[in-house]
Amino acid sequence: PRPAAPPEVLTDSALHARPELAGQAATVAREETALRLAHRSYLPDFELAVGRFFNHGQANGFGASASVTIPLAYRGKYDAGVTEAAARLASAQADLRRLQDRVRREVRQAILRTRTARLQHDLLVTTHLPQAEQSLRAVESAYQVGTVDLLALIDTVRAIEAVHLEHVQAASDFAKAWADLERAGGTPLPGEGS
């Protein structure tokens, strides 16, 4: 088979289908949330409390309290928290870009390996096998009329067997390259002629 989609479509599909990219995108989203939370640490905290208290030997009662913390004294601590969250976000985004670049490279390399293996297979099928079979027929004819000895016939048979082995190896190499392309793409690929 040949890939039914152009390389750009295969690459885009891989960028959406690969699970490690989805995991890293989730990490980026987590770090974005952490950065937003770090910015919220500059805001004052409000606390309201209502409670019942017990007095030994006297009447029990209820009480309420309200408090506000204003983060002025520890501004350096909050600045450091925001800086750390921003650095973690930048690191997660860099990791995501690195993974995306790796997936693009893997898809390109798998496409090239698939094309190379296909061309080699086609070359063996269309050129080498017919030539080897034609050579075998010629040597057989020459052997029948007595112009070629048995060793030449055996060498020709060995040569055609070697070409058949190369053909099988090329088919195997193509199947491996196709599997690598599917792995790099993250999904099974429908192909033309499959």
Salt bridges, closest charged atoms under 4 A:
GLU20 OE2 - ARG18 NH2 2.49
GLU20 OE2 - ARG102 NH2 3.33
GLU31 OE2 - ARG30 NH2 3.03
GLU84 OE2 - ARG88 NH2 2.94
ASP95 OD1 - ARG98 NE 3.99
ASP101 OD1 - ARG104 NH1 3.28
GLU106 OE1 - ARG18 NH1 2.97
GLU106 OE2 - ARG102 NE 3.28
GLU106 OE1 - ARG183 NH1 3.67
ASP122 OD2 - ARG2 NH2 3.78
ASP122 OD2 - ARG118 NE 3.92
ASP122 OD1 - HIS121 ND1 3.65
ASP155 OD1 - ARG158 NH1 3.81
ASP180 OD2 - ARG113 NH2 3.66
